Amino acid sequence: MKGGPYTTINDEIGRQIKLLHTKHPELGHEGLRKLMVDSGVMVDKTELKNFMRINRLSPDLARQTYGHVAGEVGTKYG
């Protein structure tokens, strides 16, 4: 998507992002951005990615463990 009127991530938008992340911890910046766009809030994907990195909002970490830690069979470490 090129151009467009993006909403700057201020305190209110930041609270919305954190609330969405709490409700949908499995989503990364692209998934959260899609939810925000669907609700009518246009945010720049780079700005959202940086906001999430600075605020340590990442997808559900339990799904990103190593196989030997999670005990997954058939993985390099399982």
N, CA, C and O of each residue as an XYZ file, in Angstrom:
312
protein
N       0.849     -1.160      0.000
C       0.000      0.000      0.000
C       0.898      1.226      0.000
O       1.744      1.362      0.883
N       0.740      2.106     -0.949
C       1.575      3.289     -1.055
C       0.836      4.510     -0.541
O      -0.373      4.656     -0.718
N       1.607      5.387      0.105
C       1.044      6.644      0.571
C      -0.052      6.438      1.593
O      -0.140      5.389      2.232
N      -0.874      7.442      1.736
C      -2.006      7.315      2.640
C      -1.803      8.092      3.921
O      -0.677      8.358      4.341
N      -2.905      8.446      4.526
C      -2.827      9.206      5.785
C      -2.603      8.270      6.976
O      -3.544      7.657      7.479
N      -1.371      8.170      7.413
C      -1.061      7.307      8.545
C      -1.283      8.045      9.856
O      -1.055      9.251      9.949
N      -1.726      7.314     10.861
C      -1.891      7.852     12.196
C      -0.583      7.653     12.950
O      -0.038      6.549     12.980
N      -0.082      8.726     13.559
C       1.133      8.625     14.355
C       0.830      7.849     15.625
O      -0.245      7.998     16.207
N       1.764      7.030     16.052
C       1.566      6.247     17.270
C       1.824      7.167     18.464
O       2.968      7.436     18.830
N       0.731      7.637     19.055
C       0.802      8.464     20.251
C       0.402      7.611     21.452
O       0.329      6.387     21.341
N       0.144      8.239     22.592
C      -0.211      7.472     23.800
C      -1.466      6.643     23.606
O      -1.507      5.484     24.020
N      -2.489      7.211     22.986
C      -3.760      6.502     22.798
C      -3.592      5.310     21.848
O      -4.061      4.210     22.140
N      -2.931      5.528     20.728
C      -2.700      4.446     19.769
C      -1.795      3.387     20.401
O      -1.992      2.192     20.181
N      -0.811      3.818     21.181
C       0.065      2.884     21.872
C      -0.713      1.983     22.825
O      -0.440      0.786     22.914
N      -1.683      2.555     23.539
C      -2.521      1.740     24.430
C      -3.334      0.734     23.634
O      -3.492     -0.412     24.053
N      -3.858      1.167     22.471
C      -4.624      0.251     21.618
C      -3.753     -0.907     21.137
O      -4.197     -2.055     21.112
N      -2.523     -0.604     20.759
C      -1.601     -1.643     20.285
C      -1.320     -2.635     21.407
O      -1.343     -3.846     21.188
N      -1.055     -2.129     22.603
C      -0.762     -3.013     23.737
C      -1.973     -3.862     24.098
O      -1.825     -5.030     24.459
N      -3.178     -3.284     24.004
C      -4.396     -4.047     24.279
C      -4.591     -5.151     23.239
O      -4.912     -6.289     23.584
N      -4.395     -4.807     21.966
C      -4.505     -5.821     20.911
C      -3.464     -6.923     21.104
O      -3.754     -8.101     20.896
N      -2.258     -6.537     21.500
C      -1.211     -7.536     21.723
C      -1.591     -8.460     22.883
O      -1.301     -9.656     22.848
N      -2.241     -7.904     23.908
C      -2.685     -8.721     25.040
C      -3.764     -9.712     24.602
O      -3.773    -10.864     25.036
N      -4.674     -9.251     23.734
C      -5.752    -10.112     23.252
C      -5.270    -11.131     22.232
O      -5.819    -12.229     22.140
N      -4.245    -10.772     21.467
C      -3.743    -11.634     20.385
C      -2.216    -11.760     20.485
O      -1.502    -11.235     19.630
N      -1.708    -12.447     21.516
C      -0.254    -12.512     21.717
C       0.490    -13.276     20.631
O       1.713    -13.178     20.529
N      -0.237    -14.033     19.821
C       0.423    -14.819     18.777
C       0.760    -13.989     17.542
O       1.498    -14.451     16.672
N       0.228    -12.769     17.458
C       0.429    -11.945     16.268
C       1.659    -11.060     16.392
O       1.976    -10.549     17.466
N       2.335    -10.893     15.279
C       3.454     -9.966     15.200
C       2.969     -8.621     14.699
O       1.770     -8.339     14.722
N       3.908     -7.778     14.241
C       3.527     -6.437     13.812
C       2.620     -6.454     12.584
O       1.749     -5.593     12.461
N       2.800     -7.402     11.680
C       1.951     -7.445     10.486
C       0.515     -7.821     10.836
O      -0.428     -7.231     10.309
N       0.346     -8.801     11.726
C      -0.997     -9.207     12.138
C      -1.715     -8.120     12.916
O      -2.903     -7.879     12.706
N      -0.981     -7.456     13.826
C      -1.599     -6.369     14.586
C      -1.947     -5.196     13.684
O      -2.981     -4.552     13.866
N      -1.089     -4.919     12.716
C      -1.375     -3.820     11.784
C      -2.641     -4.118     10.989
O      -3.452     -3.220     10.759
N      -2.820     -5.365     10.568
C      -4.021     -5.735      9.830
C      -5.268     -5.531     10.692
O      -6.277     -5.017     10.209
N      -5.203     -5.931     11.963
C      -6.340     -5.708     12.858
C      -6.641     -4.225     13.019
O      -7.804     -3.824     13.059
N      -5.596     -3.414     13.112
C      -5.798     -1.969     13.272
C      -6.391     -1.352     12.012
O      -7.287     -0.512     12.090
N      -5.893     -1.766     10.857
C      -6.432     -1.257      9.592
C      -7.899     -1.659      9.449
O      -8.725     -0.862      9.005
N      -8.219     -2.901      9.827
C      -9.607     -3.362      9.772
C     -10.515     -2.542     10.678
O     -11.705     -2.395     10.402
N      -9.948     -2.001     11.773
C     -10.754     -1.182     12.677
C     -10.703      0.301     12.309
O     -11.289      1.132     13.003
N     -10.001      0.638     11.212
C     -10.000      2.012     10.715
C      -8.818      2.857     11.134
O      -8.813      4.063     10.884
N      -7.810      2.264     11.767
C      -6.623      3.010     12.192
C      -5.463      2.622     11.287
O      -5.009      1.478     11.307
N      -4.992      3.566     10.503
C      -3.880      3.323      9.589
C      -2.574      3.705     10.270
O      -2.364      4.872     10.601
N      -1.695      2.729     10.481
C      -0.381      3.003     11.058
C       0.685      2.517     10.093
O       0.501      1.528      9.383
N       1.792      3.222     10.080
C       2.914      2.850      9.229
C       3.542      1.574      9.774
O       3.785      1.463     10.976
N       3.807      0.607      8.890
C       4.302     -0.686      9.367
C       5.684     -0.580      9.994
O       5.980     -1.312     10.939
N       6.531      0.302      9.501
C       7.856      0.468     10.096
C       7.752      1.095     11.480
O       8.454      0.685     12.404
N       6.877      2.090     11.624
C       6.685      2.728     12.920
C       6.114      1.728     13.935
O       6.525      1.716     15.096
N       5.168      0.892     13.495
C       4.587     -0.119     14.370
C       5.639     -1.149     14.776
O       5.713     -1.538     15.941
N       6.443     -1.585     13.823
C       7.492     -2.565     14.116
C       8.467     -2.006     15.149
O       8.851     -2.710     16.084
N       8.869     -0.743     14.985
C       9.779     -0.114     15.936
C       9.129      0.051     17.308
O       9.777     -0.171     18.331
N       7.849      0.441     17.336
C       7.116      0.583     18.597
C       7.084     -0.741     19.340
O       7.314     -0.787     20.549
N       6.799     -1.817     18.620
C       6.724     -3.133     19.245
C       8.089     -3.581     19.751
O       8.183     -4.188     20.818
N       9.139     -3.291     19.003
C      10.492     -3.666     19.428
C      10.885     -2.889     20.680
O      11.405     -3.477     21.628
N      10.648     -1.593     20.701
C      11.004     -0.748     21.841
C      10.234     -1.165     23.091
O      10.785     -1.155     24.192
N       8.968     -1.528     22.929
C       8.126     -1.911     24.059
C       8.144     -3.412     24.343
O       7.363     -3.910     25.155
N       9.036     -4.119     23.671
C       9.218     -5.561     23.857
C       7.918     -6.349     23.695
O       7.605     -7.238     24.487
N       7.180     -6.002     22.659
C       5.956     -6.721     22.319
C       6.294     -7.648     21.165
O       6.419     -7.209     20.022
N       6.441     -8.921     21.466
C       6.763     -9.875     20.415
C       5.728    -10.986     20.425
O       5.022    -11.171     21.416
N       5.635    -11.725     19.328
C       4.685    -12.842     19.297
C       4.952    -13.810     20.440
O       6.047    -13.834     21.003
N       3.973    -14.585     20.768
C       4.009    -15.535     21.873
C       5.333    -16.292     21.906
O       5.611    -17.093     21.014
N       6.142    -16.046     22.917
C       7.479    -16.643     22.994
C       7.447    -18.144     23.222
O       8.421    -18.830     22.908
N       6.366    -18.667     23.752
C       6.276    -20.111     23.986
C       6.332    -20.877     22.671
O       6.756    -22.033     22.651
N       5.915    -20.261     21.586
C       5.929    -20.918     20.287
C       7.283    -20.795     19.611
O       7.507    -21.421     18.575
N       8.200    -20.000     20.174
C       9.484    -19.766     19.538
C      10.638    -20.414     20.303
O      11.783    -19.980     20.169
N      10.357    -21.433     21.094
C      11.413    -22.080     21.856
C      12.155    -23.085     20.983
O      11.672    -23.489     19.926
N      13.323    -23.473     21.441
C      14.071    -24.511     20.746
C      13.397    -25.849     20.975
O      12.725    -26.043     21.988
N      13.567    -26.760     20.057
C      12.937    -28.065     20.155
C      13.314    -28.827     21.405
O      12.464    -29.484     22.007
N      14.579    -28.754     21.810
C      14.995    -29.508     22.990
C      14.376    -28.950     24.265
O      14.228    -29.677     25.247
N      14.016    -27.682     24.264
C      13.372    -27.074     25.421
C      11.891    -27.416     25.418
O      11.322    -27.743     26.460
N      11.274    -27.341     24.262
C       9.839    -27.603     24.157
C       9.539    -29.094     24.101
O       8.390    -29.498     24.283
N      10.560    -29.923     23.850
C      10.357    -31.358     23.800
C       9.677    -31.812     22.516
O       8.992    -32.834     22.500
N       9.865    -31.056     21.447
C       9.239    -31.400     20.177
C      10.003    -32.547     19.539
O      11.229    -32.498     19.435
N       9.297    -33.562     19.118
C       9.903    -34.736     18.487
C      10.076    -34.463     17.009
O       9.210    -33.859     16.376
N      11.174    -34.898     16.466
C      11.401    -34.750     15.034
C      12.077    -33.453     14.653
O      12.248    -33.175     13.466
N      12.465    -32.654     15.626
C      13.187    -31.430     15.326
C      14.676    -31.699     15.432
O      15.087    -32.800     15.800
N      15.462    -30.732     15.124
C      16.902    -30.887     15.173
C      17.368    -31.261     16.580
O      18.324    -32.018     16.744
N      16.676    -30.717     17.604
C      17.103    -30.944     18.974
C      16.229    -31.950     19.725
O      16.531    -32.285     20.870
N      15.146    -32.440     19.099
C      14.197    -33.281     19.823
C      14.457    -34.686     19.747
O      13.716    -35.483     20.323
